[in-house]
Amino acid sequence: MACSMGLPLPAFAVSATADAASSTYMTKLLKNVFCAGLASVMTVTFIHPVDVVKTRVQVASNAG
């Protein structure tokens, strides 16, 4: 279903005409939440240690 401007409406804005629209919205939401969580885990696992090493090198070069 689309609004008068041709833009799709979110599933919660459409009257309960089909459970498929609701489950599609929930599937997309869960996929987005999972991907955001995975991205944050990857950042902490790979980027944070590199940033710590960079910071230690910068501090060591300023100390002496």
N, CA, C and O atoms as a GROMACS GRO file, in nm:
protein
  256
    1MET      N    1   0.084  -0.117   0.000
    1MET     CA    2   0.000   0.000   0.000
    1MET      C    3   0.089   0.124   0.000
    1MET      O    4   0.195   0.124   0.063
    2ALA      N    5   0.047   0.228  -0.069
    2ALA     CA    6   0.127   0.349  -0.080
    2ALA      C    7   0.042   0.469  -0.041
    2ALA      O    8  -0.081   0.465  -0.048
    3CYS      N    9   0.109   0.575   0.000
    3CYS     CA   10   0.038   0.698   0.033
    3CYS      C   11   0.006   0.773  -0.096
    3CYS      O   12   0.038   0.726  -0.204
    4SER      N   13  -0.055   0.889  -0.084
    4SER     CA   14  -0.097   0.964  -0.202
    4SER      C   15   0.023   1.014  -0.284
    4SER      O   16   0.008   1.044  -0.402
    5MET      N   17   0.140   1.023  -0.222
    5MET     CA   18   0.259   1.068  -0.293
    5MET      C   19   0.333   0.952  -0.360
    5MET      O   20   0.436   0.973  -0.424
    6GLY      N   21   0.282   0.831  -0.346
    6GLY     CA   22   0.345   0.716  -0.408
    6GLY      C   23   0.450   0.650  -0.321
    6GLY      O   24   0.513   0.552  -0.362
    7LEU      N   25   0.469   0.702  -0.200
    7LEU     CA   26   0.568   0.644  -0.109
    7LEU      C   27   0.506   0.528  -0.033
    7LEU      O   28   0.388   0.533   0.004
    8PRO      N   29   0.583   0.423  -0.010
    8PRO     CA   30   0.527   0.311   0.065
    8PRO      C   31   0.507   0.349   0.212
    8PRO      O   32   0.587   0.421   0.271
    9LEU      N   33   0.400   0.300   0.269
    9LEU     CA   34   0.372   0.324   0.410
    9LEU      C   35   0.434   0.212   0.492
    9LEU      O   36   0.439   0.098   0.446
   10PRO      N   37   0.482   0.242   0.613
   10PRO     CA   38   0.531   0.135   0.699
   10PRO      C   39   0.417   0.040   0.734
   10PRO      O   40   0.300   0.077   0.729
   11ALA      N   41   0.453  -0.082   0.770
   11ALA     CA   42   0.352  -0.185   0.793
   11ALA      C   43   0.258  -0.148   0.907
   11ALA      O   44   0.140  -0.184   0.903
   12PHE      N   45   0.309  -0.077   1.009
   12PHE     CA   46   0.221  -0.044   1.121
   12PHE      C   47   0.119   0.064   1.084
   12PHE      O   48   0.020   0.081   1.155
   13ALA      N   49   0.142   0.138   0.975
   13ALA     CA   50   0.050   0.243   0.935
   13ALA      C   51  -0.064   0.189   0.849
   13ALA      O   52  -0.167   0.255   0.833
   14VAL      N   53  -0.046   0.074   0.794
   14VAL     CA   54  -0.147   0.013   0.709
   14VAL      C   55  -0.243  -0.065   0.797
   14VAL      O   56  -0.201  -0.134   0.890
   15SER      N   57  -0.372  -0.056   0.769
   15SER     CA   58  -0.466  -0.133   0.848
   15SER      C   59  -0.436  -0.281   0.829
   15SER      O   60  -0.378  -0.322   0.729
   16ALA      N   61  -0.476  -0.359   0.924
   16ALA     CA   62  -0.440  -0.500   0.927
   16ALA      C   63  -0.511  -0.576   0.816
   16ALA      O   64  -0.604  -0.653   0.842
   17THR      N   65  -0.468  -0.555   0.692
   17THR     CA   66  -0.529  -0.625   0.581
   17THR      C   67  -0.464  -0.759   0.558
   17THR      O   68  -0.528  -0.853   0.510
   18ALA      N   69  -0.334  -0.770   0.592
   18ALA     CA   70  -0.264  -0.896   0.572
   18ALA      C   71  -0.154  -0.908   0.676
   18ALA      O   72  -0.086  -0.810   0.707
   19ASP      N   73  -0.138  -1.026   0.728
   19ASP     CA   74  -0.030  -1.050   0.824
   19ASP      C   75   0.105  -1.050   0.756
   19ASP      O   76   0.208  -1.032   0.821
   20ALA      N   77   0.106  -1.069   0.625
   20ALA     CA   78   0.233  -1.072   0.552
   20ALA      C   79   0.304  -0.938   0.560
   20ALA      O   80   0.426  -0.934   0.576
   21ALA      N   81   0.230  -0.829   0.550
   21ALA     CA   82   0.292  -0.697   0.558
   21ALA      C   83   0.352  -0.676   0.696
   21ALA      O   84   0.461  -0.620   0.708
   22SER      N   85   0.283  -0.719   0.797
   22SER     CA   86   0.332  -0.704   0.933
   22SER      C   87   0.456  -0.790   0.956
   22SER      O   88   0.552  -0.744   1.017
   23SER      N   89   0.454  -0.913   0.909
   23SER     CA   90   0.569  -1.001   0.928
   23SER      C   91   0.688  -0.952   0.846
   23SER      O   92   0.802  -0.969   0.887
   24THR      N   93   0.661  -0.893   0.728
   24THR     CA   94   0.770  -0.838   0.648
   24THR      C   95   0.836  -0.722   0.722
   24THR      O   96   0.959  -0.712   0.725
   25TYR      N   97   0.755  -0.636   0.781
   25TYR     CA   98   0.809  -0.524   0.858
   25TYR      C   99   0.892  -0.576   0.975
   25TYR      O  100   1.001  -0.525   1.001
   26MET      N  101   0.841  -0.676   1.046
   26MET     CA  102   0.913  -0.731   1.161
   26MET      C  103   1.042  -0.798   1.116
   26MET      O  104   1.144  -0.788   1.185
   27THR      N  105   1.039  -0.866   1.003
   27THR     CA  106   1.160  -0.930   0.950
   27THR      C  107   1.266  -0.826   0.918
   27THR      O  108   1.383  -0.844   0.952
   28LYS      N  109   1.226  -0.719   0.853
   28LYS     CA  110   1.321  -0.612   0.821
   28LYS      C  111   1.376  -0.548   0.948
   28LYS      O  112   1.496  -0.519   0.956
   29LEU      N  113   1.291  -0.527   1.046
   29LEU     CA  114   1.335  -0.468   1.171
   29LEU      C  115   1.436  -0.558   1.241
   29LEU      O  116   1.540  -0.510   1.286
   30LEU      N  117   1.406  -0.685   1.250
   30LEU     CA  118   1.498  -0.778   1.316
   30LEU      C  119   1.629  -0.789   1.239
   30LEU      O  120   1.736  -0.801   1.300
   31LYS      N  121   1.623  -0.786   1.107
   31LYS     CA  122   1.745  -0.791   1.027
   31LYS      C  123   1.831  -0.668   1.053
   31LYS      O  124   1.953  -0.679   1.067
   32ASN      N  125   1.768  -0.550   1.061
   32ASN     CA  126   1.842  -0.428   1.089
   32ASN      C  127   1.905  -0.430   1.228
   32ASN      O  128   2.019  -0.387   1.246
   33VAL      N  129   1.830  -0.478   1.326
   33VAL     CA  130   1.883  -0.486   1.463
   33VAL      C  131   2.001  -0.583   1.468
   33VAL      O  132   2.102  -0.554   1.530
   34PHE      N  133   1.988  -0.698   1.403
   34PHE     CA  134   2.096  -0.796   1.400
   34PHE      C  135   2.220  -0.738   1.332
   34PHE      O  136   2.331  -0.755   1.382
   35CYS      N  137   2.202  -0.671   1.219
   35CYS     CA  138   2.316  -0.614   1.147
   35CYS      C  139   2.384  -0.503   1.227
   35CYS      O  140   2.506  -0.492   1.226
   36ALA      N  141   2.307  -0.423   1.296
   36ALA     CA  142   2.366  -0.317   1.380
   36ALA      C  143   2.446  -0.379   1.495
   36ALA      O  144   2.554  -0.330   1.527
   37GLY      N  145   2.394  -0.483   1.555
   37GLY     CA  146   2.468  -0.551   1.661
   37GLY      C  147   2.595  -0.614   1.610
   37GLY      O  148   2.699  -0.605   1.675
   38LEU      N  149   2.587  -0.678   1.495
   38LEU     CA  150   2.705  -0.740   1.435
   38LEU      C  151   2.810  -0.635   1.399
   38LEU      O  152   2.929  -0.658   1.418
   39ALA      N  153   2.767  -0.522   1.349
   39ALA     CA  154   2.860  -0.415   1.315
   39ALA      C  155   2.931  -0.362   1.438
   39ALA      O  156   3.051  -0.335   1.434
   40SER      N  157   2.860  -0.348   1.548
   40SER     CA  158   2.924  -0.299   1.670
   40SER      C  159   3.021  -0.402   1.728
   40SER      O  160   3.126  -0.365   1.780
   41VAL      N  161   2.988  -0.529   1.720
   41VAL     CA  162   3.080  -0.634   1.766
   41VAL      C  163   3.206  -0.634   1.681
   41VAL      O  164   3.316  -0.646   1.734
   42MET      N  165   3.191  -0.622   1.551
   42MET     CA  166   3.307  -0.620   1.462
   42MET      C  167   3.395  -0.497   1.490
   42MET      O  168   3.518  -0.507   1.486
   43THR      N  169   3.333  -0.384   1.516
   43THR     CA  170   3.409  -0.263   1.546
   43THR      C  171   3.491  -0.279   1.673
   43THR      O  172   3.610  -0.246   1.676
   44VAL      N  173   3.428  -0.330   1.777
   44VAL     CA  174   3.499  -0.348   1.903
   44VAL      C  175   3.609  -0.452   1.888
   44VAL      O  176   3.716  -0.437   1.947
   45THR      N  177   3.584  -0.556   1.812
   45THR     CA  178   3.681  -0.664   1.799
   45THR      C  179   3.802  -0.623   1.716
   45THR      O  180   3.914  -0.660   1.750
   46PHE      N  181   3.782  -0.550   1.608
   46PHE     CA  182   3.892  -0.522   1.516
   46PHE      C  183   3.945  -0.378   1.522
   46PHE      O  184   4.066  -0.358   1.514
   47ILE      N  185   3.860  -0.281   1.534
   47ILE     CA  186   3.903  -0.141   1.528
   47ILE      C  187   3.956  -0.092   1.662
   47ILE      O  188   4.056  -0.021   1.666
   48HIS      N  189   3.892  -0.129   1.771
   48HIS     CA  190   3.934  -0.080   1.902
   48HIS      C  191   4.078  -0.118   1.936
   48HIS      O  192   4.153  -0.031   1.981
   49PRO      N  193   4.121  -0.243   1.917
   49PRO     CA  194   4.262  -0.274   1.946
   49PRO      C  195   4.360  -0.194   1.862
   49PRO      O  196   4.465  -0.153   1.911
   50VAL      N  197   4.327  -0.169   1.735
   50VAL     CA  198   4.415  -0.089   1.650
   50VAL      C  199   4.422   0.054   1.702
   50VAL      O  200   4.529   0.115   1.701
   51ASP      N  201   4.311   0.107   1.747
   51ASP     CA  202   4.308   0.242   1.802
   51ASP      C  203   4.389   0.251   1.930
   51ASP      O  204   4.456   0.352   1.953
   52VAL      N  205   4.385   0.148   2.014
   52VAL     CA  206   4.464   0.147   2.138
   52VAL      C  207   4.613   0.150   2.104
   52VAL      O  208   4.688   0.226   2.165
   53VAL      N  209   4.656   0.069   2.009
   53VAL     CA  210   4.798   0.068   1.968
   53VAL      C  211   4.838   0.204   1.913
   53VAL      O  212   4.945   0.254   1.947
   54LYS      N  213   4.754   0.264   1.830
   54LYS     CA  214   4.784   0.397   1.775
   54LYS      C  215   4.802   0.500   1.885
   54LYS      O  216   4.894   0.581   1.881
   55THR      N  217   4.715   0.497   1.983
   55THR     CA  218   4.720   0.591   2.095
   55THR      C  219   4.847   0.571   2.177
   55THR      O  220   4.910   0.668   2.218
   56ARG      N  221   4.884   0.446   2.202
   56ARG     CA  222   5.006   0.417   2.279
   56ARG      C  223   5.131   0.463   2.205
   56ARG      O  224   5.225   0.513   2.265
   57VAL      N  225   5.130   0.446   2.074
   57VAL     CA  226   5.244   0.493   1.994
   57VAL      C  227   5.253   0.645   1.998
   57VAL      O  228   5.362   0.700   2.010
   58GLN      N  229   5.140   0.712   1.990
   58GLN     CA  230   5.140   0.858   1.997
   58GLN      C  231   5.188   0.907   2.133
   58GLN      O  232   5.265   1.004   2.139
   59VAL      N  233   5.146   0.844   2.239
   59VAL     CA  234   5.188   0.885   2.374
   59VAL      C  235   5.337   0.858   2.392
   59VAL      O  236   5.408   0.940   2.451
   60ALA      N  237   5.385   0.745   2.343
   60ALA     CA  238   5.528   0.711   2.356
   60ALA      C  239   5.614   0.807   2.277
   60ALA      O  240   5.724   0.840   2.322
   61SER      N  241   5.570   0.853   2.161
   61SER     CA  242   5.649   0.945   2.080
   61SER      C  243   5.651   1.084   2.141
   61SER      O  244   5.748   1.158   2.121
   62ASN      N  245   5.548   1.123   2.214
   62ASN     CA  246   5.545   1.253   2.281
   62ASN      C  247   5.623   1.253   2.411
   62ASN      O  248   5.666   1.359   2.456
   63ALA      N  249   5.643   1.138   2.474
   63ALA     CA  250   5.712   1.131   2.602
   63ALA      C  251   5.862   1.147   2.588
   63ALA      O  252   5.926   1.196   2.680
   64GLY      N  253   5.920   1.108   2.478
   64GLY     CA  254   6.065   1.111   2.470
   64GLY      C  255   6.110   1.183   2.354
   64GLY      O  256   6.230   1.195   2.332
   0.00000   0.00000   0.00000
